[in-house]
Amino acid sequence: MGLAVSRMEAAAGSMPPITDAEGDAAAEAAANAAKDSKPTTGTVNYNDLPCPVKYEEMQREVMMSLKADLFEGARFDYNKQLNQKFFLSHGFFLGNVEVPAQGGQIIKIPTSTYEFGANVVDQHYMLVGRVLTDGRVNGRIKYDLSDWLSVKLQSTKETGFSQVMFDADFKGLDYQAQLKYGSGQFYGVNYLQSVTPTLSLGGEGFYLGSQGKSGVGFAARYADDKTVATGQIATTGLLSLTYCTKVSEKAMLASDFLWNWNQRNATASVGYDYILRQCRIRGRIDNHGVVSTYLEERLNVGLNLILSAEVDHANKNHKFGFGMTVGE
């Protein structure tokens, strides 16, 4: 959900991500971002503005370019489609868990996990479930009640932490809105409105009753055929700026800036996203000097090779990952 999600994770703990059909849909939407708000020429008709993206997907182009799924170790994913609506997924991971130590050092503990997933995808509904050997269980249900209203229920359970979140999404001709309710007496709302063919404005608010915390945020998104820029600011002390531009049909450059004025901490990064006929490579470097690269190579139909690398010279922390994905 953007900054609201970040604030909730900081207050109530982080929720493990769920890789499902929505991730594929977001990736496809990111590849065709220019179609979302194609600028018009001549006089602007304010009664016929395009529908903006969801508030929580405002930074999707930058997220796809700069926030690749980096990992350390070996990973193998297998997807098996049983029919047009139902498919299973299996994931194996052998790697390390980082544990902070005194003096700023990082201790790596070897670990291994197996993940089993079951997915049902239909035109009007979707059911996704994940079970991991380390005790984590994730589930998601989404149903489209109409063209303008959809509901989603997500639950997460792991050792010492559990969370339930209910969302109601409203889609209008030129706006998108969302209501959220979660465990810990969490209440949230966000709204994004197109004001021109290329500019949309909105805001969000949340209240976490279990900790007595609340916050309000405002956001702006500009998108044309080649450029997407966003800005978000919240009363919790967060300022986020992102910018990405399409330099060619195959290459995109992106940058982001995040400032937490309560902690007097700022982070920034720049990166690239290059798509070839059978390969996609993404890379970034941040203000701490951490350099990372993520490569996806399509070897054959239903067979992909994944290489992940990250170098942090300042902390002497180097990561390398090798993976394979079988199945579509």
JOQUI-V822349 format. One record per run of one state. SS is the DSSP state (~ for helix, > for strand, _ for the rest). FROM is the first residue (numbers start at 1). LEN is the number of residues. If there is no record, write none. Layout:
# JOQUI-V822349
ss=[SS,SS]
from=[FROM,FROM]
len=[LEN,LEN]
This chain:
# JOQUI-V822349
ss=[_,~,_,~,_,~,_,~,_,~,_,>,_,>,_,~,_,>,_,>,_,>,_,>,_,>,_,>,_,>,_,>,_,>,_,>,_,>,_,>,_,>,_,>,_,>,_,>,_,>,_]
from=[1,3,13,21,32,33,36,55,58,60,67,73,82,86,101,102,105,106,122,125,133,137,145,149,159,161,172,175,183,186,195,199,209,213,224,227,235,238,247,251,261,265,276,279,287,291,301,303,313,317,327]
len=[2,10,8,11,1,3,19,3,2,7,6,9,4,15,1,3,1,16,3,8,4,8,4,10,2,11,3,8,3,9,4,10,4,11,3,8,3,9,4,10,4,11,3,8,4,10,2,10,4,10,2]
